[in-house]
Amino acid sequence: MEKTSLNFNWEFTSSKTNKKSIVNLPHSGLDIPVTHFNLHDLEFIQTYVKELDFNAEDLEKHLEVLFEGAAHNTDVYLNDELIFNNLGGYNRFVVLIKPKLGKNILKVVVDSHENKNIPPFGGVVDYVGYAGLYREVYLIKKPINNINNIKVSYDNILANNLINVEFMANVTNKDFELIILDKNQEVVYKTNSKVITNLTKIEVELPSKNLWSIDNPYLYDLNIKFEGATYETYFGLRDVKFKSDGFYLNGKLIKLIGLNRHQSYPYVGYAMPKGAQIEDANLLKELGVNIVRTAHYPQSKNFIEHCDKIGLLVFTEIPGWQHIGDTSWQDMSVLNVERMIERDYNNPSVIIWGVRINESNDNHDFYLKTNKKAKSLDPNRPTGGVRNMVNSELLEDVYTFNDFIHEGNNIGLQKKSTVTKKKNPYLVTEHNGHMFPTKAYDNEIKRLSHALRHLRVIDSAKMPNNKISGAIGWVFADYQTHAEFGSGDMICHHGVLDIYRNKKLASYSYMAEGSKDDILYVGSNMHIGEYPRSDLEKVYVFTNLDYIKLYKNNEYIKTFYPNKDEFRNLNHPPIVIDDFIGDLIHKNEGLTIKDANRAKKILRAVQKYGTRLPLRYNLMILYLFKKYKMTMDEGVSLFYKYLSNWGTKQSDYKIEGYKDTKLVKTVVKSIYKKYDYMLEVTNNNLVIADTYDVTRVVFKKVDQNGEIATYSFDPIAIEVENLELIGPKLQTLNSGIIAFWVKTTKKGLGTIRVKVANKEYETKVYVDEVNN
């Protein structure tokens, strides 16, 4: 089988302008502002035209065009003849073509209007559908006698090494060869046989097996040679089960802790190639989560395939958001179940099929059909259906539920018995989100509260014997949405990352608990002016280290340990710094240890109550003044010296993180003394292959300690050479940091240059090119 990219050099016209241009795929149809845009501007007709050349040998083959996705109603023409229509923006579709000898014109007309007859539309939707031929397109050439739809399945892989391989052939009584290779490309199984019927099923016993898991995502390649062509797929061997007491992977009970993801990006909506999809999967893995939900539609195949490679579990679901349409709309949803499963059947990362419309009401007949369709296509994987109501009808295998009960000062999650029956497998599929929208530039108190809310839900999900399979938070990154949602700026600020994929404070709740890297993140800039009454009472340190040591102006204060009292179920609770004085009053002022502790209590009370101190503190002050012959001015100076720093020299703080008594990380927090900027590229080596490539570029303002200068909104100017900038040339920092994407145009060295405050920062990327 020959697969050729059709992603370059399409002639594009839009019903908005009727101007012709040459574009490459993926393509969004138009540039989209990050905020404050008119949603109806995204609804228009886009026409893509490409010339294809076929020789006599090609005309003897089976020819088809594979579309990975187009938003949302697509007509395909060959030589001005309509040959296919596809409804739906999130499914892969294949168009059989019968061209003439020589040059042929392939025309694709994409209508992006929110058609009420196409899921997810018809009601109000909390995300944007966008536009364009936004995923890849390929030309497939096969012999006339060919096969398709290769599937690998197994019933009890923990107990034996048996797998089943099946495929469809359009001809019988023909020989084929099947080869299975391990990750080192060594042949582990090989057989020759004959196609007897159109559906061929083969039972294969592997000589040994390596299981696919989160920590060891082991993949096998499978090749079938048939009638002079080779057909390829891959698979992983793993056992997934949702039981009444939780989720089991390969027989081991584990807690699923994850995040939901939308596939949209600034300025281009859904239209991002493989490089960006891979980075999102890597960012999720970096956050320490073990599962992602593709809310609320199937997402790029490139994203799913990279989840296979890095060991990130996937909950994928059909398109929809609360609204259920008429009978034909429902029939399309049943078809979407089929399309979803057919595309992702062999992907081991996918552990559950979502066969309900997100947060919709019960609909017995409809959901009987979606679940039946899923089970007919894949009897081994469990099904789920995300709802926001308790004790609704369960036709699927797993009761999947959005639990938004946590409000910062109450329980993290409801008891399973409140939501569904004891016997039902149970998974929380959303939490937080709209309960506490948090912008990257919100004040520190709110950003910290956002982080702690996520952490409290994770702590609740990890409670032993709670029968909850896990909790998937809302959401990975901020995303654009309809005007009815968000903050009036067309953005839902629900992410633990901002829309540019830069980390908010809440991201460290996940990293500290799940990352395998050493994490030490201090959840405060230690600036007292950020807090009411200048009362910086506690500082939360998000870390997976054993303990920390705090130094103030290079004087040792105290050693602090994880807060097991507040977070009893976490592997790595945050460490709370609640003492910024330690023994300094005893050491420096000549007070006994007991009296120094009294003095600390008084200073904290003054910070809390001001001059309206409770009687007990006034009595303690009189006692200390008399014993140590202190004046009022001397007492007040203690407050400024050890606690307030208001109007005096700002204290410097050093936090050292230790693992197994070894110092592994250090963070310094101090008043800003000097600033600089940093320009970082997430991938310096780009490759033009099936499509153009992209990389995310991060630009940030930092202080002398390398800490981001929060609340900086400096304007910047971006220039590129031998690359194309995605988005405008003039942007501003978003609370000290901004990210943007650049895409490849040709092979060679590319330059990225950022100008700010009469300074210029430059970096290079290398672009290679491979034959596709």
N, C-alpha and C positions, 0 to 999 in steps of 0.2 A: 504494500500500500504506500502510496506517495502522498504526503501532506505538504502543501505549499502555502506560504503566507500570502494573503491578499491584503495586507494591512498598510501598504504604502501607495501614495499617489492616486487618490480618488479625487475626481472633480466634484466639488461640493457647491450646492446652491441652497439658499434658505428662503422660505416664503416671506421672511422679514425684509430681506434686502434684494433678492434676486441677483446678487453679485456672485460670480464664479470665483472659486479659489481652489487650490490644491491642498488636500489635507491627508493626514495619516491617522490610522486607527490605533487605539481607541480615540473616539472623537465625541465631544460633548454637544456639538451643534452651535454653541455660543459661549461667550465668556460670562460668568455669573459672579456678581459682586458677593463678597463674604457676608455682608449684612444689608438690611434695608433695601430689598429688591421687590419687584412686583412679580408674584408667582406666575401670573398669566403670561409674563414675558417668556416663560419656559415652554409655552404651549404653541407649537407651530409645526410646519411641515419642512422636513429636511430631505434633500435628494442627493444621493451619492451615485456617481457613475464611474465605472472602471472598464477599460478595454481588456479583453482576454483573447489570447491567440492560441488556436488549437491546430495541431497537425493531423495527418491522416491516422497515425498511430493512436493519438488521443481519442479519436472518434470510435475506436474499437474498444474503448474502456468504459467502465462504469464511472460516471463523473457526478460529483455532488459538491455543493458549497455548504460549508459548516459555519453557521453564525452562532457565536457564543452568547450574544444578547443584543437586543435593540429595544429602545424605549419609544413607543409601547405598542403601536400598531404598524406592522411592516408589510409592505408589498414588494415582491421581488419580480423584476422583469428581465427577460433575456431577449435581446433584439426587439424591444418594444412589445413583447408579448408577456402578459401577466402570467407567471407560472406558479406563484405561491403567495399565500397571505399568512402571517403569523400574528396572533393576538397574545400580548403579554410581554412585559419588559424584562423578565428575570429568567427566562428559560432558553436553553440551547435549542436550535432547530436546524434541520438539514434539508436542503433543497436539491432535488435531482435535476440535473440539467442535461439537455441534448443540444449541444451547439452545432453550428455549421463549421465547415472547414475554413480556417483563416481567422479573421478578426470578428469578435463578437462583443456586443455591448451589454454589460451587466449593470442594471440600474436598480437601486434600492431606495424606496421612498418610505421614510419613517415619520409617523405622526405621533407627536409627543403629548397630545391633548389628554387630559385625565378623563378617559372614557368610562362612564359609569357601568358599562357592560364588561369591563376588563378588571379583574382583581389586581391591585387592592382597592380600586377606586369605587365610587358610588356613595361614600360617606366622607366624613372628615378623617384625614390621615395625618398622624404625627411623624411624617417625614416627607421628603420631596422625591417625586418620581424622576425628575430631570429629563434629559432628551438625548437623542443622537444614536449613532451606531457605536455604542460606548464600550463594547467588548470586541474581541478579535474575530477575524473572518479568515477561513482557510478554504483552499481548493483541494478536494480529495480525489485521487485517481486510484481506481482499483481495476483488476481484471473483470471481465464480464461475469465470470464465475467467482464469487467472492463470499466472504463471511462478515458478520458484524455482531455487536452486542455480546461480547465475551464477558462472562460472569464467573467469579470464583466464590464458592460458598463452602461452609462446613457446619456440622451440627454440634459436635462435642470435641473441639480441638484440644481441650485439656486432657482428654482421656485417650486420644489416638492421634495419628498423623494423617488422617484421611481428609482430603479436600475434594470438592466436586467442581469440575470445569465444564461450562456449557457455552455454546455459541450457536448462532443461526447461520445457515448456508442457503444460498439460492439455487444450489444444484446438489444432487446426490451422487453416490457411487464414485466419489473422488477421494484420493489419498490426502492425508495431512500429517504434519509432524508437529508435535507439541514439546516445547522445551521450557523448563523452569530453572532460573538462575538465582543464586543467593546474592547478598549485597556486594560480594567480591567478584561477581560475574562468573562464578564457577557453576558449572552445570550440576544440578542436584537431582534432576529428573528429566528423562527424555523418552518419548514413545512415538511410534508411527502407527497410524490406524486409518480407517476409512469412514467418510461421511456416509451414513446409511439413510438417515432421515434429515429433514431440514433443520430440526433441533437436535443437536448432538450433545450428549452428556457423557462425561468421562469421570470415573472415580480414580483418583490418584492417591497413592500412599507414598508420602515423602520418607526418605530414609531417616531423617531427623528433622527437628523443627526449632526455630527461634521465634519466640513470641514477640509481637509488637506491643510496646508499652509506652508510657509517658517518658520514662527515662531511657528506654532502648527502642526507639521507633524503627524496628527492623522490617525492611521491605524486600520482597521477592519480585523479580521480573518474570513475565510469562510471554513467550512468543509462540505464535502458531503460523506455520508456513503452509500455504494453501494456494495451489494453482499459480505458482511463480511469485506470489506476494507474501510479505511477512506482516503479521498483525500483532501489535504489542499492547500490553497493559501491565499493571503491577498490582500487588496485593500485600496485605499484612495479616498475620495470624494472631487473633486475640479473641478472648471470650468476654462479652459484656452482658451484665445482668443487673436489672433494677429489681430488688426484692423489697419486702415490707420493712426491712431494717436498714436499707441503704443501697448504695451502688457498689458493684463488684467488678473489678477489672482483672481478668485472669485468675479468678478465684479469691482475690484479695479485696477486702472492704476498704474503700478509700472515700474521702470527702471531696466532692466536686466544688471547687471554688473558682469562679470565673467571672467573665464580663460579657455583656452583649456588645455587638458591633454593628454599626452602619457602614456601608462601603463607600460613603461619599467623601469628597475632598474639596478644599477651597478652590473656587474659580472654575472647576471642570466637572463638578458633580460626581457622577459615577465613572467618568472616563479616565481611568488610570491603568497602565499596563502592569505587566508581571512584577517589575521591580518594586512598585509601590505596594502591591498586594503582599509580596514577600516581607517587606519591612513591617507592615501592620501585624502579620503573624509573629514576626520576631519580637516586636514590641510587646505583644501580649505575653509571649514566653518570658521576656525580660521582666515583666511585672510579676511573674511568679504564679500566674493562674494556670490551671490545668484543663480548663474548658472554655470555649467561646460559643455563644449562641449567635447565629447569623440572623439577627432581627432586621426586618420581618419578612424575609424572602431569601431564596437561594443566592449565594454570592459567587464572586469570580472563581472559576475552576482553579486559577493560579493560587488563590488564597487557600482553598481546600487542600490542594496538592502539597502546599508547603506545610500545612498543619500535619499532614501525613509524615513529612520528613523530619519534623522537629518534635513530634509527640505532643500535639495539642489537640485535645478532644473537641468534637464539634457537635452541637445540637443545631440542625438545620430545619427550616420550616417553609411552608408554602406562603406566597404573598398574601398579605391581608392585615387589616387593623380595625377590629371591632365590627365593622359593617359586613353583613351577609346580604348578597344580592338575590336576584330572582333565580329561577330554575336554570336558565342558561349560564348565568354567572356561577352558580354552584357546580354545574357540569365542567366549567373551565377550571375550577379549583380541584376537582377530581382529576382532571387532566394534568394539572400542575403537580399533584402528588406523583403521578406516573413519570412526568418529565424529571422531577427532582430525583427520584429513586433510580431511574435508568442512568442518569448522568453520574451519580455519586455512589453507585452500588459497591464498587470495588475499593472505595476509599476507607481505610481502616480507622481514620480519625473520626469518621461520622458514627456516632454511637446511638443516635435516636432520631427518628423522623417526626417532625412536627406536622400533624395532619389536621389541626384546627386553625381557624382564623384567630390571630392573636386577640385575646380579651373579648371574644364574641360570646353571645348568649348560647345556651344549649340549643341544639337543633338535631334531634334524634336521627331523622331520616338522612339528613345531609352528612352528619359525621359517621353514621353507619357506613355510608358509601366511601368516604375518604379513608377510613380505617380498613375497610375490606379491600380497597384497592392496594393500600400499602402492604397488607398481609399477603395478598396474592402475588405481589412482586418480590417481597422479601419477608418470608415468614420468620426469620431468625432475629432481625433487629427489632428492638422495642419501638413502640409509637408513643407519642405524647401530644398534648394539645394545650397551649398556654391559655389559662383563664385567670380572671381576677375576682372570682366568686367562690365561696366555700361550698363544699358538698354538692357540686354540680354533677350531672350525669357523666360517669366515666366509661367511655367505650374504648379508650386506648389502654395501653399497658401501664403508663405512668401518669399519676396526677401531677401535672406541672402547673404551678401557681405563682402569680405575682403578689408578693407579700410586702405591703408598704406600711406595716403597722408601726415601724420604728420612727420616732419623732425626736430622738436625741436624749430623752430622759425616761425612756420606758424600755420594755423588752425588745430585743432585737428581732425576733421572729415569733410568730404564733406557734403554739403547739400543733403538732401534726394532727392530733385528735380533734382539734377545733376546725381544721380545714377539710379533712377527708377521713375515710374509714381506716381503721388500724391496719387492715390487711393490704391496703393499696400502697404500692411504691410511690414515693413522694419526692419531688424536686422543686425548690424555689427557683423561679426563672427570672425574676426581677426584684430589686429592692432599692431603696433610696431614690435616686433619680429626681422626679418632680417634687418629692417631699422636701428637698433642700437644694435647689439650683445654686450653683456656686461658680462664679466667674474667676478667671485667673487673676484678675485685678481686684477682687473683693478684699476687705481687710483681713488681717491675719487671724482674728478671732473666728470669723466665719469660715475661712479656709481650713482652720484646725478642726472646727466642729464638723465640717464635711468629712474630713479624714476619719475622725473618731466615730462618726455614724456608720461609715462603711465597716470599720473595724469591729464595732459592737455587733453588727449583723454577722460578720464572719465568725466572731466568737460564739454567738448563739448557734450558728449552723454547725459548729464543731463540737457542740456539747455532746458528750458520750451518751449513747443509747437513746438519742432523741428521734431515731427512725427517719431522719431527714437526709436525703442523699447528698445534699449540698445546696449552695446558693450562688446564683449568677447575678452579679450586680448590674445596675443600669447607670452608666454605660461606659464603654471604653473611651470614646472621645466625643467632644461636643459635635453637634451636627446641625445642618440647616433643616428647617421645618416650616410648616404652614403658619400663617399669621396667628391662628388660634392658639398656638403653643409658644413656648419660648418666652423671651423677655421683650417682645415687640420689635426685636432686631432681626427676626427670622432665624435665630439660633437657639437651640436648646442647650443651655449650659449645664448639662447633667453629667458630663464626662469626668473621669479621673485624669484625662488628658484634655488639653484644649483642642480646638478644631485643627490646629497646626501640628498636633501630635506632640506637643510639649507637656511635660509632667506638671500637674497640679499637686498640691500637698497630699491629696487623697491617694495618689498613686503609690505613695510609700507605705500606706496601710497594707497594700497587696505585696509589695516588694519585700518588706521586712518579714512577712509571714511565709511567702512562698519562694523567694528567689534563692538560688544556690550560690550567688555571689555574696560577698560581705557588704552588708548595707548598714550605713550609719547616716541618718538624716535627722537633723535637728529641726523640729517643727516650729521654730520661731527665729526671727531675726534678732531677738534679744533687745529690741528697742522699746523702752518703757512708754514712749509717747504714743505707741500703737494701742495702748490699753486705757480704759477708763480709770481715772485716779492714778494713772501711772502704775497700776497694780499688776505687774507681771508675776502672778502668784505661782504658776506652774508652767513648765516647759516639757512638752512631750518629745521624746527622742524615739524615732522609728528605726529599729535595728534588730538584726538577728544575731548580734554579738552577745557575749555572756554578761558584761557589765561595762560601765563607763566611769571615767574619772573627770570631775569638773575642776577647772582652774579659773580663778578670777584674778586678772592682772598678774598672772604667773604664780599666784599663790594657790596651793592645793586647798580645795574646799571640802570635797566629800566624794565617796564612791557610791554609785547608784546601781540598782539591780532591776530586772524586769518586774513590772507591776502585775504580779500573779493574783493579787486581791481583786483588781478591777476586771482583768481579762483572764479568767481561769482556764479557758479551753484552748487558748492559742499556743502554738509552739514557741512563738517569739512575741510575747506581749511588749508593748512600748515601755520604755523606761521614763519615769516621771522625775524631773528635777524640781524639787519643792523646797530646796534650801540653798540660798545663794551666799550664805554667810559662813556656814560650817563652824569651825572653832576659831575664826579670826578675831572675834571680840575677846575671847579668852587669851589668845596669843598676843594680841596687839594692845589691849586696853587694861590688862592686869586684873580682870574680873575672874572670879572662880568659875569653874565649868558650870556649876549650878546657876550662878548669877548671870553668866553669859547666855545661858539658855533662856533665863527670864528676860534678859534684854532683847533677845531675838523675838520672843513672843510679843513684847511691847512694840517693837518696830513694825512687826506684821500687823498688829492691831491699829497702829497709827495709820498705816497705809490703807487699811480697810475702813476705819471709822473716822479718820481725820481727828479733829479736836473733840469730838463727841465720844470719848472713850468710856466703855463700861467701868464701873467702880473698881473692879478687881485690878484693872490695868493701872488706874491712877494710884492705887495703894502700892502696887509693885514699883511704880516710878518713884514715889516718896521713899520707899525702902532703899532703892539703889542710890538715889541722890544723897540720902543721909549717910549711908554706909561708905560711899566712895567720894563724898564731899564734892558732888558734881553740880554745876550750875545748869540752868535751863538751856543756855546757849550751847554748852557742852553736850547736853542730851540731844538737842536738835541736830548738832553736827554729826552725831552718831548715825542718825537717820539718813542724812545725805551721804555719808561716807560708805555705809554698808548696804543701803537698800535703794534709795531713790535715784541718785545720780542726776536728779532734775536740776538743770542749770549748771551742773558741774561737769568735770571731765568724765566722759563715758567710759565705763569699764570694758575691758577686753575679756572675752571668755574663750577658753580652750576646752574642747570635749574630746577625750581620748577613748577609743573603743577597743576592748580587749576580748580575745577569744583564747580560751585555754591559757590564761595568764599572759598571753603575748599581745603586745600592742599592734593592731592591724590597720586602724584608720584614725585620723585626727581631723576635727572640724574646728575652725576658728571663727568666732563671731565678734565683730567689733564695729565701732562707728566708722562710717565711710570716710576714708582718708584720701583715696585716689581711685580713679575709675579707668577701666580700659574696656575694649570690646573684643569679642572672640568670634571668629568665623570658622564653622565646622561643617564638613560634608559627611553625610552618613555613609556614602559609598563613593570612593574615589575612582573605581574602575567600572565603567559602564560598557554595555555591549549592545550593539544594534543587531538583533537577530530576527525573530518573527515579527517584532514590532520595534518601535523606538524604545529607549530605556529612559528612566528618570532616577533622580536622587533627591532626597530632602536635604536642604541646606539650613543650618541653624545659625542665627546671629544673635548674640546676647551681650548685654552690658554687665560687667562684673566689677566687684570691688577688689581691694588688694588681697583678699583671701580667696578669690575665685568665686565668691557668692554672688548670685544674680541680684542686680540692683532693682528690687521690687518697686513698682510704681513708676518706672521710667517708660516714657512713651516717645522717645526720641525719633524724629523722622529720619529715614534712611533712603538712599538712592541705590538701586541695584543695576549693575551692568553685566552682560555676559558676552562672551565671544565663542564662536563655534558651538554654541548651545542655544536653546530657546527658553526664555523665562516663562514660567506659568504664573500669570497674574501681572499686576501693574509694576512698573519700575519704581514708583514711589510708594513706600509703605511706612508704617511706624511700629516700633516695638510694642508688644502687648504685655505690659507689666514686666519690662526688662528683657523680653526675649521674643523673637519671631522666627518662624520657619517658612521657607518657600521651596518650591520644587523647580528644577530645571530639567529639560529633556534634550535628548541627543538629536543632532541634525546630520552629522557626518563623522567619519572616522578621524581621529587625531586628538590633539590636546585642546581641552576646553578651559576657558577662564571664567571665574566668577569673581566679581568685584563689588564691594559694598562701600559706599561713601557716607560718612556721618561726621558731623561736627569738625569739618575741615581735616578729617583723617580718612585714609583709604586702606581697606583691608582686601587682600586678594588670596585666592587659592586656585588650584588647578585640579582638573579631573582628566583621566585618560579614557578615550572612547575607542573601543575596538569594534570590529564588524565581522560577523560570521555569516556564511551562506545559510539561508533558511530552506 
